[in-house]
Amino acid sequence: MLSALRREDEGGRIPETWRLSTDGRELLFDAFARFALGLVLLFALFPIWMMVMNSFKSRSQVMTENPTLIPTEFHVSNYFEMWQRFPLLDYFLNSLIIASVTTVVTILIASLAAYAFSRYDFPGKGKLELSILGTQMIPGVLILLPMYLLFINIQMQIGIPMKDTYHGLIFLYSTFTIPFAIWMLRGYFDTIPKALGEAARIDGCTRLGALFRVVMPLAAPGIAATSMFVFLLAFNEVLFASVLGSDTVTPFAIGIQEFQTQTQTYWGQMMAASTVATIPLLFLFVLFQKPIVSGLTSGSVKH
C-alpha cells in the first residue's frame, strides 16, 4: 500500500498525497515565518511602546519597583512642562537644519561618485571601491580625537571656526555619510540600462546632463531611500555632536540629555520629548514610504 502511494499515476503526475504533504510543509513554514517576524516586530516596537507610555506617567509611576505597560493614571503635564524646562524647539531646529543640509550635500557628491563607479572603468577603480567600503569599518570613537584636532588646526591656520558651528557638523557628518551613500546609489545606478544614458548623449546631453536629466530621475526611489538613511544618521548622531557641537549649536540628541541632572532625571518629560521628536520622522517615512521601499528593493536586483 505504501509503495503504491509513492508511485506516480499512469499520467506521470505527482500523487495527491505528495501534493498535500508539500502544501502542508509550505503552510508550516509560512506559519513559522510569520511567528518569527511577529517576535522581531514585538521586540522592535516594545521600546517605542514604553517610550510613549512613560511619557504619560508621573515620576512616581516611572520610578516604581513594579513598572506597568500602561499607566495607571495618564498625565499630559509632561508634554507641557518639557517646553518650559529647556529650549527643545531650538534643539530640534538645529538637528533639522544640520540633517537636511547634510543630506543635500551628501546626495549631490555621492551621486557623482556613484555614477562614475557605475558607468566608467578607470585605473584603480577596484581598490578605490574597497577603500570607500573600508571607511565604514572604522569605529567613530577611533577618529574622534583626530577630527577634534583637525577642527582646532583649521581654525588656527585658516581662521575658519569649525567647532560648535553648523558648517562644522555638516562637514563632519558628510564625511561619514558620503561613502555610505556612494555604495547605496551605485547599486541603484547599476539597475538603469546604460543605453538610456548613451541615447541622451546622442541627443546632445553632456555626461552631467545625462546624469541629472535621465539617470537621477529614474533612480528617484533609490535616492529617496538613501536620503532617508542619511537624514536619520545625521539627525540621531550623538558621539561627535557631544564633543564638537554641544555648546552653542546643540542638536536635539544632545539637548534631550539635559533632562538628566546631577540630582534627578525627569524621565516623563524626556520620554515626552522623545515622542514628539519621533512624530515628524515617522511622518516623513510614511509620506515617502512607497519610494523608499521601492528604492530598497530596486537596488538589490541588477538588470
N, C-alpha and C positions, 0 to 999 in steps of 0.2 A: 504493500500500500504506500509506504514512504517513498520507494523508488518510483512508483507510478506518479506520485505528486511532483517529483523532481524532474521528470521527463517533460520535454516540450510536447505540445499537442501536434496534431498532424499538420496544421498550418504553419508550424515553426514559430508560433508566438510564445511569449513567456507565460507560464501558468499563472492563473489568477491568484493562487496562494503567494507566489513570489511578488506580484504587484502589490498585494495588500501589505505584505511584510515591508516592502520598500517604502510604501506610503506611511506605514507606522513608524519606521525609523525617521523619516523626514519630519513627521509630526512631533516625535520625541525630541529631535534635535532643535526644531523650531521652538518648542516649549522651553527647552533648556536655555537657548539663546535669549529668549525673552526674559526668563527669570534672571539670567546673569546681567543683562542690560538693566533690568529693574533694580538690581542691587547696586550697580555702578551709579545709576541715576539717583538712588536714595542716598548713597554715600556723598555724591557731589552736591546735592541740594540741602543736605542736613545743616551744614554751616550757614547757608543763606537763610534757612528757616529760623535757626537760633538767633541770627543777627536781627531779623525782623521782629521776632517775638521779644527779645531782650530790649528792643527799643521802646516797647510799651510797658516795661516793668519798672517798678520803683527800685531804688538802690537796695532795699532790704530783700526784695524778691530775687534780685540778681545775686546777692551775696549769701543767700541761704544755703545750708548744707544739703538740702534736698531740692535741687532745681527742677522745674517743670517745663514741659514742652510748650505749654500755653499759659500765659499769665493768669493768675487768679483774679487780678484786677488790672484793667487796662488804663495806663496813664499816658496821655498825649502831651504832657508837660515837657517831656524830653525834647520834642520837636520844636518847642518854642524857646526853651532855655539854651539850647545849643547855639543859637544865633547870637544870644546876648553875651555868652561867655567868651567867644573867640570870633574873629572875622573870617568865618568859614567861606563866605561868598568870595572874598578876595583870594583865599587859598584855591578855591575851585576854579576861579577865572585864571589864576596863574597856571594851573595844570592844564586847563583848556587851551590857553594860548601856546604854551610850550609844546604840548602834544600835537596840536593842529599844524603849527609851523614845521615841526619835526617830520610829520607825515608828508607834507608837501615837498619839503627838501629831499627827503628820502626817496619818494616815488620818482621825482624828476631825475635824480642822479642814478638810482638803481635801474630805471627803465633804459637809460642809455647804455649802461654796462651790460645789462641782461640781453639787450638787443644785439650788442656786439658779440657776446658769447654764443648766442643762438644762431646768428646768421653768417659769421665770418670765422675763418681759420687764420691764425697768426702764430708766429713762433712763441713758445712758452705758454700757450693757452691752457694746456692741461695743468701745468704747475701753478699758474695764476689762479685757476679754479680751486685747486686744492688749498692754496694759501688763503683764499677767501673763506672756504669752508672751515679751515683750521682756526680762524679767528673766533668761531662760535664755540670752540672747545676751551677757550681761556676763561677762567673764572673772573668775574668782575672785581673781586676783592684783591686780586693779584695786581691789577693795574690802577688801583685807586690812588696809591701814593704817587706813581709816575704822572698820572693825569693832574693831580694836585700841584706837583712841582712844575708841570708844563704850563698850567694856568698862571702860576706865580711868575714864571720866567717871561711869558708873553706880556704880562702887564709891566714887568720891569724893563724889558728890552724894547718893546714896541709902544707901550703906553696904553694898550687896549685892555681895560679891565675885563676879566673873564669869570672870576669867581663871584658867585651871588648875582648873576645877571641873566636876563632872558637868553641873549645870544650865546652865552657860555653854556648853559644847559642844553640849548638847541644843538649847538655844535657837538657837545658831548654825546647826546642821545643819537644824533645822526651817525656818528662813527660806529655805534653799536648796531643800529637798525639797518644801515645800508647793506652790509654783507648778507644779512638775513633776507632782505627784500630782493637782492640780486638772485639768490638761489630760488626763491619762490617765483619771481617773474620770468626767469629763464625757462622754467618748466611750462609756464603758460604760453610764452612766445614760441616754444617748440611745437605746440599743437596747431599753430597757424601756418598754413602752407606757404612756402617761400615764393610760390608762383604769384601770389597776390602782391607781394612787395615788388617783384620784378615787373609785373604789369603796371604798377604805379610808376615805376622808374621809366618805363617806355612812354607813359602818358605825360612825362615831363616833371615828375616829382623828384626832388633830391632824396638822399638817404634819410635825412631827418624828416623830410616831408612824408615819405613812405611810412616812417615810424609813427608820427603824430596823426596822420590822416587815415592810415589803413590799419596798421598793426595794433596800436593802442586802443582804438575804438572796438576792435574785435576782441581784445584782451580785457575789456572793461570788467567782466566778472572777476577775473583774476586780480586785477588792480584793486578792485573793491575789497576783496578778501585780504590782500596784502596790506592795504591801507588800514583796515580794521585792526589787524595784528600789530602793526607798527604803532598805531594810536594807543592801543591798550598797553603796550610795552612802555611807551613814554609816559603815559598817564599814571601808571602804577609803580613806577620806579622809585625806590626808597634809598638804596645804599649811597649812590653818588649824590642824590639831592640832599641827603642829610649832612654831607661834608662840603659840597661845592655850591649849595644854593639854599641854605636854610635860615639866613639872617633877614634879608630884605625880600628876595623872591622866594617865597615859601610855597611849595606845591602842596596840594591837598593831602597827599600821602604822608607828608611830614607834619602839616598843621594839625591833623587829626590826633597826633600823638600828644598834643598839649592837654588833652583831657586826662592824661595820666600825670599827676603831680607827685611831689615828694610825700605828701600826706595821704592822698587817696586817689582813686581812679573813678571818674564819672562814666561808668560803664553804660548806663542807659543813654546818655547823651552821645557817647562815642558810637554806639550801635545805631542811634537815630541818624547821626551824620553820615555813617557808612551807608545806610539805607538810602538816604537822599542822594548821595553821590552815585549810587548804583543805578538809580532810575534813568538818568539821561543816557548812560552807556547801554542799558538794556533797551531803551527806546531806539537808539541808533542801530543796534543789532537787529531788532525786529523790523525796523524800517528797511534795512538793506539785507535782510535775511536771504532773499532769493538770489541776488548776485553773489553774495558771499558763499553760499552753499554751491552754487554753480561754478564759482571760481575754484573752490577747493577740490571739486571733482574733475574739472576740466584739466587741471594741471597734472593729474595723475595718469592720464592716458595720452600717449603720443600717437598722432595720426600720421 
